[in-house]
Amino acid sequence: MVYGLGDSVASGYGLSGAEGVCVRAPGAYPLLATLLLADIGAVEGGHFACSGATTADLSGQVDQVLADLAARGSLENTIPLVTITIGANDFGWTDIAELAPIFCGSEAGFQNWVDDTNEVIKTNLLREGRRLVIEGQAKVFLTEYHNPLNTESIFLKAFSIYPSCLLRGLPVADLYRRSEDALHSTNSMFEDMAASAGPERVRLARVHSNFHGRKSSQPVCGTAPPDIAGTWIQVLDCFHPNSNGAENFANAVNAAVRQPLSQ
C-alpha cells in the first residue's frame, strides 16, 4: 500500500486533471511512484496530500492513513509505504509581502527565521512520523524540496518594491543564495531525521540537485535559463513541478524504496 501525504507538490497542483479542494491530480508523484513500484506488489492506498497544507495539517492526513489501514484489517507481509513532501507552506514561500523583509534583512535575522521554522517542521514531522511507524507499522519516505526559482527570478525581483529591500539594495544573486540556503537547511534536517530513525523506518528521497538546470523558465519566470523546453517547473506557475518534475520526484521515491538497507 502506498500513501501520498503533504502539500501541493505532493497533491499535483497544476497538473492535468487536478481538481477538488485539495487540487489533487492523477499525475501527482505519489501515484506515479505507485506505478513504478507495481512489480514489487505496490498498490494505491490513498492520496491524501492537500494543496496549502503545513506540517500542522499533517496530523489530519495521518489520521486518514491510519483509518484506512484499520478499515482494511490485517495485511500480512505488507508494509505500508508513506511518502511525505511538506514544510514549504510553513515558510510561506509564496507570500512576497511577508518574505521581503526577511530576505532583505540581516543575515542573523534570516538564519533565525530559517532555524525557527525548521524547528516547527521538525517537531510536527517527528510526532506524525512516529504515529505512522508505530501505529501504522509503515515505512516513511520524506522527499527533499527542489528550488523552483529562476536565478534571475521575477519573484525575487519583486522584493525590490518593499522598503526593506530598497534600503539594502541586495542584488537578486544574494536573494537567490538565501533561497538556496533555506532549502539546503531544511533538506539537511530531513536527512538527519531519516538517519536518526534508520533506513528500515524512514528514508530520504533526493530531488534537489536534480532540478538544477531545470528551474522555472525564461521569459515568464525570470531572465536566466532554462527555456520552456528545459524546465521541470510549470511555465505560468513558476513554482510547482510540471509532469517531468513530478516524474523525477516519483523516480526518487522509487530509488529510495529499492535502496538496500546497507546503503
Buried (B, 14 or more C-beta within 10 A) or exposed (E): BBBBBBBBBBBBBBBEEBEEEBBBBEBBBBBBBBBBBEEEEBEBBBBBBBBBBBBBBBEEBBEBBBEBBEEEEEEEEBEBBBBBBBBBBBBBBBEBEEBBBBBBBEEEEBBEBBEEBBEBBBEBBBEBBBBBBEEBEBBBBBBBBBBBBBBBBBBBBBBBEBEBBEEEEBEBEBBBEBBBBBBBBBBEBBBEBBEEBEBEBBBBBBBBEBBEEBBBBBEBBBEBBBEBEEBBBBEEBBBBBBBEBBBBBBBBBBBBBEEEEEE
